[in-house]
Amino acid sequence: MNCLRSRIITLLLVLVMITLAACGSPSKEDVMKKLSGKWNDTKGYELQATMEIKTGSEPRLYDVTVWHSKPDFYRVNVTQNGKEDSQMIVRNEEGVFVVTPSLGKTYKFQSDWPSQNSQAYLIGALSEDIKVDKNATMTEEENMYVFETATRNNHKKVLPTQQIHIDKKTLLPSHVSILDENKEEKIQITFKKITLGTDRKASDYAVEMNDVDTEKEPAKTDDKAADKTGFTTYYPTVSWADGTLLDEESVKTDNGMRSFMTFGGEGKKAFIIVQESAKRPDNEMPVSIEGDPFDLGFAVAAVTDKSIRWESDGISFFIASDTLSKEELVEVASSMSAEEMK
């Protein structure tokens, strides 16, 4: 009788241990499965977020609004805090467009954006980042799951890691920290509102002509670096460009000023930078442009294997190189500042 009782007690203890184990913390795979079902199975979503970029001399804050409808429709609007100027990325059945209302310009890309160039404010891209990184880790905080994954865009060389904070209760992202090689936060995306299951019509993603204000003049800058013509010269502040400015020349054009800079030297990374006053188009028709759109934060750039171009503060920028990688081109572009080089 005692032997039978001991066996029953032992069996009960085993069952209790199994039950406790089953009720313990979920595994990374369990959470990933739940996230994939919640984020990716929805027919669409809308969100509002803020993006703080800390890579310059002073942090810059942006408001971000995203619409997405399955399978491939996107509408992303980015506005710098305290400024009226904004840029919009639209993907619809006709292609990918970047609209800059203040310059009266619309560029059209032949691109598969954002599938190969993920952005941290697109929650589907975050889900894919977690899924494809076999070395991704998950830790738990009091109210959060925190995934640490590799980034998958043209910032990945200088900003290789991101930490995705996910609310345990809602299973929605709370914020994302994008880190440099020293694990210092350089970009933070904070999600203010996420609505899953939205169902917008295809016409909501059309690029309308009233998205482009052809009457508005380009923004003028009153920066101390501006000369008497009103043209500001920007310089790269990335560390490996220091001391490699070989030549600089500025010329007057019918549209304003144009600046040429040549960087390089023996054993140095060589590239050229061209800056000129942005010209307003003669009509509202979209202009085809080579490359893939990439959100620098302060502007959306067109990136190819050999060049990067964008428009900001009433200036058109173009950087080209036969030796720099895409990541290095983005690094130079992200570091441009209206300051004299040392």
C-alpha positions in Angstrom: 0.0 0.0 0.0 2.8 2.4 0.9 4.6 1.5 -2.3 1.5 2.3 -4.4 1.1 5.6 -2.5 4.7 6.5 -3.2 4.3 5.8 -6.9 1.2 8.0 -7.1 2.9 10.8 -5.3 5.9 10.5 -7.6 3.6 10.5 -10.7 1.8 13.6 -9.4 5.1 15.4 -8.8 6.2 14.6 -12.4 2.9 15.9 -13.8 3.2 19.1 -11.7 6.7 19.7 -13.1 5.6 19.1 -16.6 2.7 21.5 -16.1 5.0 24.2 -14.6 7.4 23.8 -17.5 4.6 24.2 -20.0 3.5 27.4 -18.2 7.0 28.9 -18.2 8.4 31.6 -20.5 7.6 31.1 -24.2 10.5 30.3 -26.5 11.7 32.6 -29.2 10.1 30.3 -31.8 6.7 30.5 -30.0 6.8 34.3 -29.9 8.0 34.5 -33.6 5.1 32.3 -34.6 2.6 34.5 -32.8 4.1 37.7 -34.3 4.0 36.3 -37.8 0.4 35.4 -37.5 -0.6 38.8 -36.0 1.5 41.1 -38.2 1.6 39.3 -41.5 -1.8 37.7 -41.8 -3.6 41.0 -41.5 -4.9 42.4 -44.8 -3.5 45.8 -44.0 -2.4 48.2 -41.3 -2.0 51.9 -40.6 0.4 53.4 -38.1 1.8 56.6 -36.7 5.3 56.8 -35.3 8.1 59.2 -34.5 11.7 58.7 -35.7 14.6 60.3 -33.9 17.9 60.3 -35.8 21.0 60.9 -33.7 23.8 60.6 -36.3 24.3 64.3 -36.9 25.6 67.1 -34.6 22.0 67.5 -33.2 19.2 64.9 -33.0 16.5 65.3 -35.6 12.9 64.2 -35.0 10.4 63.2 -37.7 6.7 62.2 -37.7 6.0 59.1 -39.8 2.6 57.9 -41.1 2.3 54.6 -42.9 -0.6 52.9 -44.8 -0.1 49.4 -46.1 -2.5 47.1 -48.0 -1.7 43.6 -49.1 0.1 42.6 -51.1 2.2 45.5 -52.3 0.6 48.9 -51.7 2.4 51.3 -49.4 2.1 55.0 -48.6 4.7 56.5 -46.2 4.7 60.2 -45.3 7.7 61.6 -43.4 7.7 65.2 -42.0 10.5 66.7 -39.9 9.3 68.1 -36.6 8.8 71.8 -36.7 8.9 72.1 -40.5 6.2 72.0 -43.1 8.2 70.2 -45.7 7.6 66.5 -46.1 8.4 63.6 -48.4 6.2 60.7 -49.4 7.0 57.2 -50.7 4.1 55.5 -52.5 4.0 52.0 -53.9 1.0 51.2 -56.1 0.2 49.0 -59.1 2.1 51.5 -61.4 5.4 51.4 -59.5 7.3 53.2 -56.7 7.1 57.0 -56.4 8.8 59.6 -54.2 6.9 62.8 -53.9 8.5 66.1 -52.6 5.7 68.7 -52.5 7.9 71.6 -51.6 10.0 71.1 -54.8 7.0 70.2 -56.9 8.7 66.9 -57.9 7.7 63.3 -58.3 10.2 60.6 -59.1 9.2 57.1 -60.4 11.4 54.1 -59.6 11.4 50.6 -61.1 12.1 49.0 -57.8 10.9 46.2 -55.5 11.0 48.4 -52.5 10.7 47.7 -49.6 11.4 43.9 -50.0 15.2 44.3 -50.3 15.6 47.5 -48.3 13.7 47.2 -45.1 12.7 50.2 -43.0 12.2 49.9 -39.2 8.8 51.8 -39.4 7.3 49.0 -41.6 6.1 46.3 -39.2 6.1 43.6 -41.9 9.8 44.4 -42.5 10.5 44.0 -38.8 8.8 40.6 -38.8 10.9 39.5 -41.8 14.1 40.8 -40.1 13.4 38.5 -37.1 12.5 35.6 -39.3 15.5 35.6 -41.6 18.2 36.3 -39.0 19.1 32.8 -37.7 21.2 34.4 -35.0 18.4 36.6 -33.7 18.1 36.6 -29.9 15.1 37.2 -27.6 15.2 38.4 -24.0 12.3 39.3 -21.7 11.7 42.5 -19.8 8.8 43.0 -17.4 6.3 44.0 -20.2 8.3 43.4 -23.3 9.9 40.9 -25.6 13.1 42.3 -27.0 14.5 40.8 -30.2 18.0 41.7 -31.3 18.5 41.2 -35.0 20.7 42.3 -37.9 19.5 45.1 -40.0 18.7 44.6 -43.7 19.2 47.9 -45.5 21.9 50.2 -46.9 22.7 51.4 -43.4 23.7 47.9 -42.3 27.5 48.4 -42.4 27.5 51.4 -40.0 24.2 50.5 -38.2 24.3 46.7 -38.1 22.0 45.9 -35.2 18.5 46.6 -34.1 16.5 45.9 -30.9 12.8 45.4 -31.5 10.7 46.0 -28.3 7.4 44.2 -28.5 4.5 44.6 -26.0 3.7 41.3 -24.4 0.0 42.1 -24.1 -0.7 43.4 -27.6 2.1 41.7 -29.4 2.8 44.9 -31.3 6.1 46.8 -31.5 6.6 49.5 -29.0 9.8 50.9 -30.3 12.9 50.0 -32.3 16.5 51.0 -31.4 19.0 50.9 -34.3 22.5 50.6 -33.0 26.0 51.3 -34.4 29.0 48.9 -34.1 29.5 50.1 -30.5 25.9 49.3 -29.6 25.1 53.0 -29.2 21.6 54.0 -30.3 21.6 56.1 -33.5 18.0 55.9 -34.6 14.9 55.3 -32.5 11.4 54.5 -34.0 8.6 55.0 -31.4 5.2 53.6 -32.4 2.4 55.9 -31.3 -0.6 54.0 -32.8 -0.9 50.8 -34.8 -4.2 49.7 -36.3 -4.3 46.2 -37.9 -6.9 45.0 -40.4 -7.5 48.2 -42.3 -8.8 47.9 -45.8 -8.1 50.8 -48.2 -8.9 50.9 -51.8 -6.3 50.9 -54.6 -7.3 54.5 -55.4 -6.1 55.6 -52.0 -2.6 54.8 -53.1 -2.8 56.9 -56.3 -0.2 59.7 -56.7 -2.5 62.7 -57.2 -1.3 65.9 -58.7 -2.5 67.8 -55.7 0.2 65.9 -53.7 2.7 68.2 -55.5 2.5 71.9 -54.8 4.0 73.5 -57.9 3.4 77.0 -56.6 5.5 76.7 -53.5 9.1 77.9 -53.6 11.9 75.7 -52.4 12.8 76.2 -48.8 15.5 78.7 -48.2 18.1 78.2 -45.5 19.5 80.9 -43.3 22.4 78.7 -42.1 25.7 80.5 -41.3 27.4 78.4 -44.0 25.2 80.1 -46.7 27.0 82.6 -48.8 25.5 85.9 -50.1 23.8 84.0 -52.9 21.8 82.0 -50.4 23.5 78.7 -51.4 24.7 76.5 -48.5 27.7 74.2 -49.1 27.5 70.8 -47.2 30.5 68.6 -46.3 30.8 65.0 -45.3 31.6 64.5 -41.7 32.2 60.8 -41.8 35.6 60.1 -40.1 37.3 58.4 -43.1 36.7 61.5 -45.3 38.7 63.8 -43.1 41.7 65.3 -44.8 40.9 63.7 -48.2 39.3 66.8 -49.9 41.5 67.2 -53.0 39.6 69.9 -54.9 36.6 72.1 -54.5 35.1 74.5 -57.0 31.8 76.5 -57.1 30.3 78.0 -60.3 27.3 80.2 -60.9 24.6 78.7 -63.1 21.3 80.0 -64.5 19.6 78.2 -61.6 21.9 79.4 -58.8 25.1 77.8 -57.7 26.8 74.5 -58.3 29.6 73.0 -56.1 32.0 70.3 -57.1 34.2 68.4 -54.6 36.7 65.6 -55.2 37.7 63.3 -52.3 40.4 60.6 -52.3 44.2 60.4 -52.4 46.6 57.6 -52.3 45.2 54.6 -50.5 42.0 56.6 -49.7 38.4 56.0 -50.7 37.6 58.2 -53.7 34.3 59.9 -54.5 32.9 63.1 -55.9 30.1 65.3 -54.5 28.0 67.7 -56.7 25.6 70.1 -55.0 23.4 72.7 -56.8 20.3 74.7 -56.2 17.2 72.5 -56.8 15.3 73.4 -59.9 11.5 73.3 -60.0 10.1 71.2 -62.8 8.3 72.8 -65.8 5.4 70.3 -65.3 3.9 67.9 -62.8 4.7 64.7 -64.7 6.7 62.0 -62.7 10.3 61.7 -63.8 11.8 58.2 -64.0 15.0 57.8 -62.0 17.5 55.0 -61.7 18.1 53.1 -58.4 16.2 52.1 -55.3 14.5 54.6 -52.9 16.2 54.7 -49.5 15.0 56.8 -46.6 17.9 58.7 -45.1 15.5 60.2 -42.6 15.9 63.8 -43.7 15.2 62.8 -47.3 14.5 59.9 -49.6 17.5 59.1 -51.8 17.9 57.1 -55.0 20.7 54.6 -54.5 22.6 52.6 -57.2 25.7 50.6 -57.1 27.8 53.6 -58.0 25.9 56.7 -56.8 23.3 58.3 -54.5 21.2 61.4 -55.1 18.6 63.3 -53.1 17.1 66.7 -52.6 17.0 68.5 -49.2 16.7 72.2 -48.0 16.3 73.4 -51.6 19.6 71.7 -52.8 20.1 68.7 -55.1 22.9 66.4 -53.9 24.7 63.8 -56.0 27.6 61.5 -54.8 29.3 59.1 -57.2 32.2 56.6 -56.8 33.7 53.6 -58.5 35.2 52.4 -55.2 32.6 53.0 -52.5 30.0 50.3 -51.6 26.3 51.2 -51.4 26.6 51.2 -47.6 29.5 53.7 -47.8 27.6 55.9 -50.2 24.8 56.0 -47.7 27.2 56.7 -44.9 28.6 59.7 -46.7 25.1 61.0 -47.6 23.9 60.6 -44.0 26.9 62.5 -42.7 26.5 65.6 -44.9 26.5 68.8 -42.8 26.5 72.5 -43.4 29.9 72.9 -41.6 33.4 73.5 -42.8 35.6 70.5 -42.9 38.4 70.3 -40.3 
